[in-house]
């Protein structure tokens, strides 16, 4: 029978504690609503937004510069391709001769 008494006591104390806790939470909520809000959070939000905008602009500029570089490289490659076939044709003939001369040196050994 003593065990049942302990359980009841525990339950009652727990319910009282929860009631106090709820009342305190309600009181704190009412105080928070009544208190005027600081302008600091608004300033922080504005600062954050400004930083974000700057970051975005920098990123956009970097992207533009990168696309310009790529375009320049592509243009340079096109020009190089047009000029390169003439040079490559001239460069291939000495390589063939070099292979022939290599064969002659092996025979000489």
C-alpha positions, 0 to 999 in steps of 0.5 A: 500500500505504501508503494501506491501512495508514493506513485500518487504523490509523484503524479501530483507533484509532477502535475503541479510542476507542469502547471507552474511551468506552463504559467511561467511560459505564458507570462514570458510570452506576454512580456515578449509581445509587449516589449518593443523590438530592437532595431538591431536585428533589422540593421543586421538583416539589412547588412546581411542582404547588402553583403549578399548583393555585393557577393552576387555582383562580384560572382556575376562579374567574375563569371562574365570575365571567365566567359570573356576569357573563354571567348578570347581563347576560342577566337585565338584557337580558331586563328591558330587552326587557320595558320597551323595547317601550313606550319604542320605540313612543313614540319612533317617533312623533316620528321620523315627524313629524321627517321630515314637518317636513323636507319642509316646510322644503325647500318653503320654500326 
